[in-house]
C-alpha cells in the first residue's frame, strides 16, 4: 500500500495512522470524537501537499485516512475474534470473546484492544491469507473494485478552498489513473452561507412560533394554525430564494467543471448518465450537489446520478456486501404520536399509508393512519423498530420506511442525532449501530429516512456520523437520508414516486431516487395509475419542482 504514495504523502501517513490508532482504542463515541478532532484537517493538509507534488493517489489515501474515523471505530470491533482467528491468533480471539461475552466490545480493556489492534495491523503469520489491517484506508485497486461492483463511474472528494489554498476535486475513477482539478471558487464564505440557507425551513420538524402575531378571535387552535402557516410561508420564501443562489454557485464552483472533466475520461461513452459518488469535505457536506444548476436552468441531477459516501472505507464495505432483494414486506412507520414533542405530520401519514398499501401490502404498519387514529399493529415505538431490525422471522422483510421526526443535537457533550418515535421515545444513531450489531445475520436491503436532518452529522462534518450512516455502517445495503428539514407535502410525493420506480419498475435505489427527482422536476409529470387520491390532491397544493421539494434527499450505499 505504501508503494502508492509519493514521498510527499508517505511522510504524513504515520501521523494519520496514529489518529486511527487513538480513535480505535476509545470505548465510547465521545472519547473517539475527541481523539479524531484534528484528523480531517491534518489529512487535508497532507492531501494538499500530495497534490502539489502531482500525486492524486496519495491525496486520496490521505483524505480518506482522516474521514469518518468515529463511525469507523463504532463498527470496527464487531468481528474482531473472527479476524484474529484468521490471523492465526486464536489465543487473543479467545480472550476477546471472553471480554465481550456479557456487555459487548465497549467493555474491552484498553490493553486488550491494543493487543488486538497490533495483531490485526501487523504482518500476518506465514501462509495465512488475512485481510488488510484496520489502520490504513483502502487502496486504489480496492476503490476501483468497489466502484465497479456498485456500477459507479468515480469516487470524488470535494475539498473546500481556504484563504491560503485553492479547492480541489480529487477523483478516483473506476478505470484509468486518478486525477484532480483545482476549484478556486469552492469556498464557503459570507456570500455562500450554506448553514443559514439550509436552516431556514422547518416543515417536517416542529415549528417555532416566534415573531408572529396570533389572531385572537380565531381561538387558541386557530391562532396556532395561523402562526404556523405564516412561519412556514416566511421560512419557505427565504429558503427558496437562498437555495436559488446556492445552486448556481454549486454549479460554477464544482459540478460544472467536474462533469466536464468526467466527460473526457475513458469509458464516458457508456450511453447512460455518469454516476458519481461524492465525499464532500467539511461544510461542503451540507450542499445539495444534485441541485447544482447550470446557467440555462438545467440541474445536475438531469445530467448525472449522485450518491454520497462517508469514506472510501465505507464505500468498499457497502460494495462487499451481497445485494438484498426487496419484496412487498417490511416495516412502515407513519407519524407516530410523540405526545406533543413534535408537530403532527399529516402528509407523512398519508405518505406512509400509501407506500404501505401500494408497494408493501405485506408489511407491518405502525404509527398513525391518515385519519390520525393509531394503527392496530402498533404505535410506532422505538422497541418496535428495534425488534424489526433484529428479527429473524422470514416474513419480516428487508425494507424499513420511516416517515417521522428526525432530530439532531450538536450543542452538548452528548451530541447525537435521533429518530423521535411514539411517546417521546428516542432511537439514536449510536444505539442503532449497537442494535444492528446484535444481529449480524439480519439482512436489511433498504432504509428510507423520510425525516429531517437524517443525513447531517452530529459530531462534525468530516465524521459523517448521522442516522443515515449509522444504518449503513450497521450493514444496511442502501439508505436514503435528508440534508435539511424537508417539506411535508412535497416529501410525500417524492417518496411515493421513489417506491414506484423501486418496486414497480424494479430500479436500483440510487436510480429510483434520481427518477423520482426528475419526475418532480418534469412540468408534464403525470401521477402513476396507482397513486392514491389524497396524494394526487397534493399535486395541486404544492410545487413539486421547487428545490426544497426534491433536492434534500441523498442516496448512500448500493
N, C-alpha and C positions, 0 to 999 in steps of 0.2 A: 504493500500500500504506500509506503514512503517513497517508492520509486515514481509515483505520480506527482510528487511535489517538486517544485524548483527549490533552490537554496533560499529564496525569499520566503517561501511558505514553511519550509522544513524547520526553520529556526523557531517559529511560533507554535508548532504542533504540540510540543511537550507542555507548554503553558496551557493550551486549550484542553489537553488531556487531563491536566490537574483539576480543571473545573469539573469535568465529568466525574473524576475520582471523588472529589469532595461532595458533589451532589448525590452520588450513588451511596455514599456512606451515611447519609442522613436517614432518620427513621420517620420523618413526617414532612409534609409538603411545605410548612412554614420555614423549617430549617433548610430544606432544599432550595427554596426560593432565595433565602439569604445567601447561600453558598453560590448560587448562579447569578448573583446580581450584576456582575460586570462581564459575564461570559460573552454576551452578544456584542457588546461594544468592542471588546478585545478581538473577537472573531472578525468583526467588520474591519477593524484597523489592519489586521493581518491580511484579510482578503484584498484590501486596497493595495497593500504592498505587493501582493501576488500579481494583481492586475497591472500595476506599474511595470512589473518585470515581464509582462506578457504571458502570464501563466493562469489562464482561467480555470484549469483543472485544480490547481492549488487553491484558488479563490473559492471554488465550490465546496471543497472539503473544509476549508476554514469557516465559511459561513455556516455550514451545517453542524460543525463542531460546537457552535455556540447557540444553536437553536433548540428550543423545546426540551431543555435538559430536565426540568422538573417533571414534565409529562413523561419523559423517557424513564426517569427514576421511579415514577409511580407504577410502572409496568414491568421494569427490567427484572425484578426478582421473583416473578411468578413461577418460572420453571427452572430455577437455579439447580435444584437437585438433579434433574434430568440432564442438564448440560454438564454438571460436574461428573456425572457417571460417564458421559460421552468423552470427557477429557481424561478418563482413567483415574479420577479422584473420588472413588466410592467412599473413602473414609470421610472426606468433607461432606459428601452428599448425605451420608447417614446423620452426621451432626446437624446439618441444615434441616433435615426432615424432623429431627427431634426438637429443634428450636422453634420450628413453625407449626408443630402439631396442634397447639392449643389456640394461639392468637394470631397466627399468620406471620408474614415476613416483617411487619413493622416492629416486632419484638425481638428480632435477631440482634444479639450483641454486636457492638461495633467491631470488635476484634474478629469475630467470625465473618462478618461482612467483608472485612479487609482481606482475610484469607481467601474467601471465595472469589473476590474480585481479582486478586493476584493470580489465582489458578486459572480463571477464565480469560485473563488478559495476557498471560504469558504463553510461550510456545507449548503446543500440545505434546503429549507423550508420543514416542515413536510409533508409527503405524496406526495412530488414532486419527480418524477423519473428523475433526471438530470444527465448529463454526468459528468465525472471527470473533475476537474479543469485543467487549461492550464499549470500550473507551473511544474507539475511532468511528467516524462516520463511514457510510458505505462508499465503495469505490465507484469510479465512473462506469465500470463494467456492470456492477450491480444496479446502478441507477438506470442504465440503458435497458437492462433486462426487465426491470420493473415497469418502465415506460412501455415497452413492447407488450408486456402482459396486460397492461391497462388500456391499450390502444390509444396511447397519448403520444404526441409528437415532441414535446420538450418540457423539461422542468426549468423554470425561470425564477431566479432570485431577483427581487427588486430591492436595490439598496438606495436609500434616500441620499440626496445631496446635502452637504453641510456648508457652513460658512467657509471652510477651508478645503473642501473636496467636492468633485462632481458626483452625481448619482450614476448608478450603473444598472443595467440588466445583465446578469451573468447566466449563461444558457448552457444547459446540458441536454443536447438533442438525442433522440432515440437512435440516430445514426449520424456518423460523421464526428469531427472533432468538436470539443466545447468551444464556446466563443463568448464574447462580451461586447457591449456597446456603451459608450458614455452617454448619460442623460442629464445634462446640466440643469434642466428645468425641473428635475424630480425632487423638489423641495417643498416641505410643508411649512409655510410661513404665515404671516398675518393675512396675506391675500388668499390663502388656501386653508382656511380654518376648518379642517375636517371635523373636529370634535364639536364645534358649535353647530355645524351643518347637520351632523348625524344625531345630535341630541335634541333637535328641535321638535320632533314628532313623538307623541305619546298616545297612540290609538289603542294598541292591544295591551298596553300597560295601564295601571291605574292612572287616572288623570288628576293633575294637581290644579286645584281651583283657586289660583291666586290672581289678584289684579283684575277681577271681573265682577261687575256689579250684578247681583241677582235681581230677579223681578219679583217683588214681594207678593203681588196679587196672584201670582201663579201657584202659590203654596210651596211647601218645602220641596216636594218631589219635582214640581215644575221648575223651581229655581235651580235645583241641582242639574236637571237636564239642560236648562238654558245655559248655565255656566259651562257645562261640559262641552256643549256644541260650540260655544264661542271660543273656548280654549283650543278645541280641535281645529276649528277653522283658521285661527291665527297661527297655530303651530304648523299646520299643513301648508299654509301660504308661505311662511318663512322657509320651510324645508324645500318646497318645490323650487323657489327662487334660488336658494343656496345650492341645491344639487345641480341645477342647470349650469351654474358656473363651474362647479366641481367636476362635472362630467366632461366639459370642454377642456379643462386643464388636464384631466387624466389622459385624454387622447394625445394632446400636444406633448405632455411630459414623458409618456411611456408607451402607451398601447399603439399609437400610430407608428412610431419608429420600430417597435417590436414586431408588429405584424408585417411590416415591410421587410424587415430583416429575415423573418421566418419564411417569407415567400421565396427568398433566394436560396434557401437551404436545400440540400439533397432530399429527395422524396416529397417535396412540397406539391408535386403534381398528382396527388393520390385521387383527386376528384371529390373529396369531401372537405368540409371546412377544417382548418387546423384545430387541434385540441391541445390546449396549453394548461399545464399545472403550475400555478403561481405559488411562490413562497415570499410574500411581501414582508420586508423587514421593518421593525419599528412601527411608527404611526401609519405607515402605508398599509397595514393590515386592515384599517377601517375603511379604505376606499373601495367603492363599488366598481371594480375594474371592468366588469362585464357591461357596465353602463357608460364607459368612456364613449364620447360622442364626436364623430368626425364633423368637420365644418358643414357638410351637406346634410347633417341631421341623422346620419346612419350611426347606429350604436354598435359597439364592439361585438355584442352577442349575435348580431346579424351577420358577422363575418367570421366568427370563430367560436369554439366551445371553451369555456373556462371552468377549471376546478381549482381548489387550493389544497395545499398540504402543510402540515405543521412543520415538517422537515423531510429531507430525503430518507432518513431512517424510517419515519412513519409511512412514507410512500412505499418503500421496499417491503415493510411489514404487510401493508394492505395488499400489495401485489402477490405476496407469497401465500395468502390465504385463498383457499378454494372458493369459487363463487357459490352462493346460496340461492337456489331458485325460490321465487316467491309464488305463493298460492293464495287463494281468496280467504285466508285465515290470518289471525294475528291479534293485536290488541289496539283498539282505538280509544283515545281519551278525549272527551269533549267538554271543555269548560267546567271542570269540577267546581263545586261550591267552596270557596275559600273563606267562608264565614266573615265576609266583609274585608278581608285583607287586600283583595284585588277587585277591580271593576268587573262587572259581568261582561262576557264576550258573546253577545247574541249571535253574531255572524260565525264565530268559531264553532258554536253548537250546530248551526246549520251545515257548516263545512264538514265537521267530523261525522255527523249523521249521514250526510250524502256520500262521503267517502266509504263509510261502512256499508251502506245499503247498495251502492252501485258497484263497488270493486271487491269488497271483502265481506260478503254476507255471512261467512262462517266465522268471522272474528268476534271476539268479545268486545262489547261496547260498554264503557264505564264513564261516569261523569253525569252530565245533564243532557237530556233530549232537547230538540229545538223548542219545545214548549216550556222549557225551564224546569220540568219535573226530573227528579233523579232517575237514572237508568235502573231497572230491576237487576241488572247484572253487577252493579257496584257503583259507589260514589266517586271513584277515581282517586283512591288514596295512594300514598307512597308505598304502602305494603302491597297493594295490588300490582303496581308497576314492578316492584322488586320481585314479587312471586313470578310474574310472567318472564322476567329477564332470566330467571334461574330454572324455569320449568323444564322438566324432562318429558312432558306429555307430547306425544306425536302430533296431536291436534292443536298445540299451542300456536303454531305458525312462526313465521320469521320476519314479520313486519310490525313495527310499532309507530303509530301516528299520534303525536301529542299536540292537541290544539288547546293551549292553556297559557298561563303566565310564565315567563322566564325572567329571573331577577339576577342582577349582578351587583356584588358588593366589593368595593375596592378600597374603601377608606377605613380599614381596620386591620388589626394583626391577623384576624381570621378571614382575610379576603377570600371570597368564594363566589360561585355562581350556582343558582339552584332553580329547579322547577317548583313552582308553587302549586300544590295539589289540594285535594279536599281537606277541609277542616284545618287550613293553615299549615298543613304538613309540608316539609321541605325534602327535596331529593337533590343533594349537592353533587357537583362534579366529582369530588373526592370519594363520596360514597358510591357513586356509580362505578368507578373503577374497581372498588373493592367488591361490590355485588357481582360484577361480571367475572371477576377473578375466582369467585366461589364455584362457578360452573363453567370451567374451560371447555367442556364438551358442547355447550349450548351454541347453536349456530343461528345468528341473527343476521339476516340479509340487508335490512334497511331500517333506519330510524329517521323519521321526519319530525323535526322540531319546529312546528308552526307556532313558535312562541318568541317573545322578544329577546334580543341580545344573546341568543344561544351560541353564537359564534365568536363572542367577544371574550377575551381572556381577562380573568380577574387578577392575574399575577404578573402583569407586564406583557407588552405586545409580543416580544420575541419568545415568551414562554408558550404562547398558543394554548394555554391551559383553560379550556372552555367546556361547556356542557357538550358541545358537538364533538370536540376532540377526545373527551373522556369516553364517549361511546366508541369512537374509532379505536382508541388505544385498548379498549376492552374487548376488541375482536369483531365489532360490527363491521360489515363489509362496506356499506355506503351510508352516508349521513348527509342530511340537508339541515343547515343551520342558518341563523339570521345575523345580520350585521347591525341592525338597529331595531327600533320599535316599529314593527310592521303594522300597516293599517288593517283593521279588522275585516271589512267587506272585501277589499281587493285581494287580500291574502286568501280568503275563502275561494275565490275564483281561480287564483293561481294554483292552489293546492288540488282542487278538483281536476284541473287540466293536467297537472303533473301525474296524478294517478291514472288519468285516462291514457296518456301516452305510455305510461309504465305498464299497465295491466291490459289495456285493450289493444294497443299497438305493439306491446312487448318490446319497448325500447329500453336500453340500459338507463340507470338512474341519471347519469350525467346528461344524456341526450334527452331524456324525458323532461328534465328541468329546463333545458335550453328551448325545447319545442314549446313548452308551456309559456315561457317568457316571450317567445316570438309570437305566440297566439295573442298574448296580452297586447303586444305592440301593433298587431295587424288591424288596420281600420276596417277591414272587411271580415273580421272574425265572426264565426258562427258557432253557437253552442252545439256541442255534440248531442246526438239524439237522446242520450240517457241523462243529460243534465237536469236535475230536479227543478221544479218551478220556482222555489224560493231563491235558488242561485241564479236562475235566469232573470229574476226581478232585480237582482243586484247589479246586473249589467247596465241597468238604466239608472242606478243610484250612485255609481262611481265611474271614474275614468280609468279603465284598466291599463291604458298606455302611459299614464304618469309614472315617472321614475320610481316614486315611492311605492307604487303598486306592485312592481315586479323585481326590482333590482336588489332587494335586501337579502335574497336567498342565495346561498353558496353551496356547492356540492363538494364533498370530501370523500376520498376512498375510491372504491371500484366504480 
